[in-house]
Amino acid sequence: MDFVDDATVRAAQFGDRAAQARLLRSLQDPWYRMSLALLGDVDRAREATQETGLRFLRQLPAFRGESQLRTWSLGIAINVAREMKRSVRGPMALQEAGRLDCARRPKRPPPDVAAEMAEQRDRLRAVLADLPQRQREALVLRFFEDLSVQDTAAAMNCAPGTVKATVHQALRELKQRLGVLV
């Protein structure tokens, strides 16, 4: 979101469609990653991303700049994912390995290493899917979206101390369940 400046945000708030389009383009990937991590389904994550975009545009005039626009918009994405999750019963496994694998590799590893890495990613995905919603949200915001504790707290609408405690609990749970991976 480096190219989105305050003037673009203000223009978008007053209905400038080109400015709104720039904001949507710059924010849709973080929304999608958040939705995928929380919902665990590619199609539902796309649907959540679209709904987040609609709500973002409706709520944009009320944005006061008390937090970063990205942080504020991720709060909207979290709420959309929570609502969608409540509307479907039963646990869902996380899918689409490429979105949760944040590290880009310049060359492919040998097949045996690639198979082991895929197995570890699958284990991580399964454990993340089993974490309580709040812990999963905190981990995704802090580590996948690389938000600060303050920004994570703003997106989750809670105190920074709550974020720290939630992340600590989630990491402890991951370490316990994954053993050697952490």
VOBA-1610 file (N, C-alpha, C; in pm, whole numbers, padded with zeros to 5 digits, always signed):
BEGIN
Met+00082-00120+00000Met+00000+00000+00000Met+00086+00125+00000Asp+00207+00116-00046Asp+00298+00229-00044Asp+00248+00345-00129Phe+00180+00315-00240Phe+00140+00421-00330Phe+00010+00490-00289Val-00056+00444-00186Val-00181+00504-00141Val-00148+00611-00037Asp-00172+00733-00073Asp-00143+00843+00019Asp-00273+00899+00078Asp-00257+00994+00167Asp-00373+01053+00233Asp-00469+01118+00134Ala-00414+01178+00030Ala-00499+01243-00070Ala-00588+01140-00141Thr-00532+01022-00168Thr-00609+00915-00232Thr-00721+00868-00139Val-00689+00853-00012Val-00789+00810+00086Val-00901+00913+00094Arg-00864+01041+00103Arg-00967+01146+00111Arg-01053+01149-00014Ala-00989+01136-00130Ala-01065+01135-00255Ala-01162+01017-00258Ala-01115+00901-00214Ala-01201+00782-00210Ala-01317+00803-00113Gln-01291+00869-00001Gln-01397+00894+00096Gln-01507+00982+00037Phe-01469+01069-00056Phe-01567+01159-00118Phe-01621+01104-00249Gly-01599+00973-00274Gly-01664+00909-00388Gly-01584+00901-00516Asp-01458+00939-00517Asp-01375+00928-00637Asp-01353+00780-00668Arg-01415+00735-00778Arg-01411+00593-00811Arg-01270+00543-00844Ala-01190+00624-00907Ala-01052+00583-00938Ala-00972+00563-00808Ala-00991+00653-00714Ala-00922+00641-00585Ala-00973+00518-00509Gln-01104+00494-00514Gln-01160+00376-00450Gln-01103+00248-00511Ala-01091+00247-00643Ala-01035+00129-00711Ala-00890+00106-00669Arg-00811+00213-00656Arg-00672+00198-00611Arg-00667+00139-00470Leu-00754+00185-00382Leu-00757+00131-00246Leu-00797-00016-00246Leu-00899-00050-00322Leu-00944-00189-00328Leu-00833-00280-00381Arg-00764-00236-00487Arg-00654-00316-00542Arg-00543-00336-00440Ser-00514-00234-00362Ser-00404-00244-00267Ser-00439-00327-00144Leu-00567-00343-00115Leu-00609-00412+00008Leu-00666-00552-00014Gln-00699-00587-00136Gln-00768-00714-00158Gln-00682-00836-00123Asp-00552-00832-00147Asp-00468-00948-00112Asp-00463-00971+00039Pro-00437-00868+00122Pro-00442-00893+00267Pro-00580-00943+00314Trp-00685-00891+00257Trp-00820-00937+00295Trp-00836-01084+00261Tyr-00791-01121+00141Tyr-00805-01259+00097Tyr-00724-01353+00187Arg-00600-01318+00215Arg-00516-01403+00301Arg-00580-01420+00438Met-00631-01312+00494Met-00696-01318+00625Met-00819-01408+00617Ser-00900-01388+00517Ser-01023-01467+00502Ser-00992-01615+00481Leu-00891-01643+00401Leu-00854-01782+00377Leu-00805-01849+00505Ala-00723-01777+00578Ala-00671-01834+00703Ala-00782-01858+00805Leu-00882-01772+00807Leu-00990-01785+00905Leu-01101-01880+00861Leu-01127-01884+00731Leu-01237-01966+00681Leu-01191-02101+00628Gly-01068-02108+00580Gly-01014-02235+00534Gly-01070-02287+00404Asp-01130-02202+00326Asp-01192-02245+00200Asp-01170-02136+00096Val-01116-02173-00018Val-01082-02075-00122Val-01205-01998-00170Asp-01312-02070-00198Asp-01433-02003-00249Asp-01494-01909-00145Arg-01500-01955-00022Arg-01556-01870+00084Arg-01465-01751+00111Ala-01333-01770+00098Ala-01239-01659+00116Ala-01260-01554+00007Arg-01283-01598-00114Arg-01311-01503-00224Arg-01441-01427-00196Glu-01541-01500-00151Glu-01669-01438-00119Glu-01652-01337-00005Ala-01575-01375+00096Ala-01551-01285+00209Ala-01474-01161+00165Thr-01379-01178+00073Thr-01302-01066+00022Thr-01393-00968-00051Gln-01485-01020-00131Gln-01580-00933-00201Gln-01670-00858-00102Glu-01720-00930-00004Glu-01805-00866+00096Glu-01728-00761+00175Thr-01602-00792+00206Thr-01517-00695+00277Thr-01502-00569+00193Gly-01481-00584+00064Gly-01468-00469-00025Gly-01593-00382-00025Leu-01708-00447-00029Leu-01835-00372-00026Leu-01852-00295+00105Arg-01826-00364+00216Arg-01839-00298+00347Arg-01734-00189+00363Phe-01614-00215+00314Phe-01507-00115+00320Phe-01551+00014+00252Leu-01606+00002+00132Leu-01650+00122+00059Leu-01765+00192+00130Arg-01858+00114+00187Arg-01970+00175+00260Arg-01922+00248+00385Gln-01821+00191+00453Gln-01775+00247+00580Gln-01661+00347+00564Leu-01603+00354+00445Leu-01487+00441+00423Leu-01512+00587+00462Pro-01627+00646+00433Pro-01648+00785+00474Pro-01633+00807+00625Ala-01655+00704+00705Ala-01644+00716+00850Ala-01500+00695+00900Phe-01408+00655+00813Phe-01269+00633+00854Phe-01208+00767+00895Arg-01155+00771+01020Arg-01102+00896+01074Arg-00950+00901+01078Gly-00885+00794+01039Gly-00740+00794+01036Gly-00674+00772+01171Glu-00749+00720+01268Glu-00692+00694+01400Glu-00601+00572+01400Ser-00612+00490+01299Ser-00521+00377+01277Ser-00487+00376+01129Gln-00399+00287+01088Gln-00367+00277+00947Gln-00487+00222+00872Leu-00504+00265+00750Leu-00617+00219+00670Leu-00616+00068+00657Arg-00499+00009+00635Arg-00488-00136+00620Arg-00536-00207+00747Thr-00493-00157+00862Thr-00533-00215+00990Thr-00684-00206+01008Trp-00738-00090+00982Trp-00882-00066+00995Trp-00958-00160+00902Ser-00910-00175+00779Ser-00981-00259+00682Ser-00969-00408+00717Leu-00858-00449+00778Leu-00846-00588+00821Leu-00945-00620+00933Gly-00979-00519+01012Gly-01085-00538+01113Gly-01218-00570+01047Ile-01246-00505+00936Ile-01368-00534+00860Ile-01362-00677+00808Ala-01247-00717+00753Ala-01231-00853+00700Ala-01252-00958+00809Ile-01199-00932+00927Ile-01217-01025+01039Ile-01366-01040+01071Asn-01437-00929+01078Asn-01580-00934+01111Asn-01658-01011+01005Val-01625-00990+00878Val-01693-01062+00771Val-01667-01212+00785Ala-01540-01249+00808Ala-01506-01392+00823Ala-01576-01453+00944Arg-01582-01378+01053Arg-01652-01429+01173Arg-01799-01456+01141Glu-01862-01363+01073Glu-02003-01380+01038Glu-02023-01500+00946Met-01935-01515+00849Met-01947-01628+00758Met-01922-01759+00830Lys-01828-01760+00921Lys-01797-01882+00996Lys-01915-01923+01083Arg-01981-01824+01144Arg-02098-01855+01227Arg-02212-01910+01143Ser-02218-01874+01017Ser-02330-01916+00933Ser-02315-02059+00883Val-02198-02121+00904Val-02175-02260+00861Val-02136-02342+00983Arg-02193-02457+00996Arg-02165-02544+01110Arg-02049-02639+01076Gly-01973-02677+01179Gly-01869-02777+01164Gly-01734-02718+01133Pro-01625-02789+01170Pro-01490-02740+01144Pro-01454-02753+00997Met-01369-02663+00950Met-01323-02669+00812Met-01171-02669+00812Ala-01113-02749+00727Ala-00966-02755+00718Ala-00917-02641+00630Leu-00800-02588+00660Leu-00740-02485+00576Leu-00695-02546+00445Gln-00711-02470+00337Gln-00673-02519+00205Gln-00575-02423+00140Glu-00541-02454+00017Glu-00455-02374-00069Glu-00320-02344-00004Ala-00229-02436-00019Ala-00097-02427+00045Ala-00023-02301+00009Gly-00033-02255-00111Gly+00046-02141-00155Gly+00018-02013-00079Arg-00104-01991-00033Arg-00136-01867+00035Arg-00081-01859+00176Leu-00070-01973+00244Leu-00017-01970+00380Leu+00133-01988+00384Asp+00193-02022+00270Asp+00337-02037+00264Asp+00394-01902+00223Cys+00431-01821+00322Cys+00470-01683+00297Cys+00609-01669+00237Ala+00695-01767+00252Ala+00831-01756+00202Ala+00835-01794+00054Arg+00896-01709-00027Arg+00914-01740-00168Arg+01049-01807-00185Arg+01051-01914-00261Arg+01175-01987-00283Arg+01222-01965-00426Pro+01349-01926-00447Pro+01397-01900-00581Pro+01407-02026-00666Lys+01434-02142-00606Lys+01440-02266-00683Lys+01371-02377-00604Arg+01333-02481-00676Arg+01262-02592-00613Arg+01359-02680-00534Pro+01313-02723-00416Pro+01397-02816-00339Pro+01389-02956-00400Pro+01481-03044-00362Pro+01473-03184-00409Pro+01340-03246-00370Pro+01294-03345-00445Pro+01161-03404-00420Pro+01139-03453-00277Asp+01241-03515-00215Asp+01221-03564-00080Asp+01205-03450+00020Val+01280-03341-00001Val+01268-03224+00085Val+01133-03155+00061Ala+01093-03146-00065Ala+00964-03084-00098Ala+00849-03161-00035Ala+00858-03294-00036Ala+00752-03377+00024Ala+00746-03354+00174Glu+00862-03347+00238Glu+00864-03324+00383Glu+00809-03185+00417Met+00844-03085+00337Met+00795-02949+00359Met+00643-02944+00342Ala+00593-03014+00239Ala+00448-03017+00216Ala+00377-03083+00334Glu+00436-03189+00386Glu+00377-03257+00501Glu+00374-03165+00623Gln+00481-03089+00644Gln+00487-02995+00756Gln+00385-02884+00740Arg+00370-02832+00617Arg+00269-02728+00591Arg+00129-02780+00619Asp+00104-02905+00577Asp-00027-02965+00601Asp-00054-02979+00751Arg+00046-03021+00826Arg+00031-03032+00972Arg+00004-02895+01033Leu+00080-02795+00988Leu+00061-02659+01040Leu-00079-02609+01009Arg-00123-02630+00886Arg-00256-02587+00846Arg-00364-02654+00932Ala-00348-02784+00956Ala-00447-02856+01036Ala-00449-02805+01180Val-00333-02778+01236Val-00327-02727+01373Val-00384-02586+01379Leu-00352-02502+01281Leu-00410-02367+01278Leu-00562-02373+01271Ala-00612-02465+01191Ala-00758-02477+01176Ala-00824-02517+01306Asp-00752-02589+01392Asp-00807-02634+01520Asp-00795-02532+01632Leu-00715-02427+01612Leu-00701-02325+01715Leu-00832-02248+01731Pro-00856-02196+01849Pro-00973-02108+01865Pro-00964-01989+01767Gln-01077-01944+01722Gln-01084-01837+01622Gln-00998-01716+01659Arg-01007-01671+01781Arg-00935-01551+01826Arg-00784-01572+01817Gln-00736-01690+01855Gln-00593-01719+01846Gln-00547-01721+01700Arg-00627-01782+01614Arg-00594-01788+01471Arg-00589-01647+01412Glu-00685-01563+01448Glu-00686-01424+01400Glu-00559-01351+01442Ala-00523-01365+01569Ala-00404-01295+01620Ala-00277-01342+01548Leu-00263-01472+01528Leu-00145-01524+01459Leu-00137-01476+01315Val-00250-01480+01246Val-00251-01439+01106Val-00215-01290+01094Leu-00274-01208+01178Leu-00245-01064+01171Leu-00098-01035+01206Arg-00048-01096+01313Arg+00089-01068+01358Arg+00194-01124+01264Phe+00175-01248+01216Phe+00283-01314+01144Phe+00261-01324+00994Phe+00139-01346+00948Phe+00115-01353+00804Phe+00099-01213+00744Glu+00033-01124+00817Glu+00016-00987+00769Glu+00121-00893+00827Asp+00204-00941+00917Asp+00317-00867+00973Asp+00275-00735+01038Leu+00163-00737+01108Leu+00118-00618+01178Leu+00185-00609+01315Ser+00201-00490+01364Ser+00254-00469+01499Ser+00148-00513+01600Val+00188-00522+01726Val+00093-00556+01832Val-00017-00451+01837Gln+00021-00323+01827Gln-00078-00214+01831Gln-00178-00226+01716Asp-00126-00250+01595Asp-00215-00260+01479Asp-00302-00385+01485Thr-00246-00494+01535Thr-00324-00616+01553Thr-00438-00591+01652Ala-00406-00522+01760Ala-00509-00488+01860Ala-00619-00403+01798Ala-00579-00307+01716Ala-00679-00221+01651Ala-00767-00302+01557Ala-00707-00392+01480Ala-00785-00474+01386Ala-00879-00569+01459Met-00833-00621+01574Met-00915-00716+01650Met-01007-00647+01750Asn-00994-00515+01761Asn-01076-00437+01853Asn-01059-00484+01998Cys-00931-00490+02039Cys-00900-00530+02176Cys-00774-00457+02222Ala-00733-00480+02344Ala-00614-00415+02400Ala-00487-00485+02352Pro-00376-00412+02342Pro-00248-00474+02303Pro-00207-00589+02395Gly-00234-00577+02523Gly-00202-00685+02615Gly-00279-00813+02584Thr-00401-00796+02537Thr-00482-00911+02497Thr-00420-00980+02376Val-00370-00899+02282Val-00305-00955+02164Val-00182-01035+02206Lys-00099-00975+02293Lys+00022-01044+02338Lys-00012-01177+02405Ala-00110-01175+02492Ala-00149-01298+02562Ala-00206-01401+02465Thr-00287-01356+02371Thr-00349-01447+02275Thr-00244-01510+02185Val-00150-01428+02137Val-00042-01481+02052Val+00043-01579+02132His+00074-01545+02256His+00153-01635+02340His+00083-01770+02357Gln-00045-01765+02387Gln-00122-01889+02404Gln-00124-01970+02275Ala-00145-01902+02163Ala-00151-01971+02034Ala-00017-02034+01998Leu+00092-01961+02021Leu+00225-02016+01992Leu+00257-02134+02083Arg+00218-02125+02208Arg+00239-02235+02302Arg+00161-02359+02253Glu+00039-02338+02209Glu-00043-02448+02159Glu+00018-02507+02031Leu+00063-02422+01941Leu+00128-02470+01819Leu+00252-02552+01852Lys+00332-02502+01942Lys+00455-02572+01979Lys+00422-02708+02040Gln+00322-02711+02126Gln+00283-02837+02189Gln+00232-02937+02085Arg+00150-02891+01993Arg+00091-02982+01895Arg+00189-03023+01784Leu+00276-02931+01747Leu+00366-02959+01635Leu+00500-03017+01679Gly+00536-02997+01802Gly+00661-03053+01851Gly+00783-03002+01777Val+00840-03085+01692Val+00967-03054+01627Val+00958-02942+01524Leu+00840-02910+01476Leu+00828-02806+01373Leu+00852-02667+01428Val+00826-02647+01557Val+00839-02513+01614Val+00971-02500+01685
//
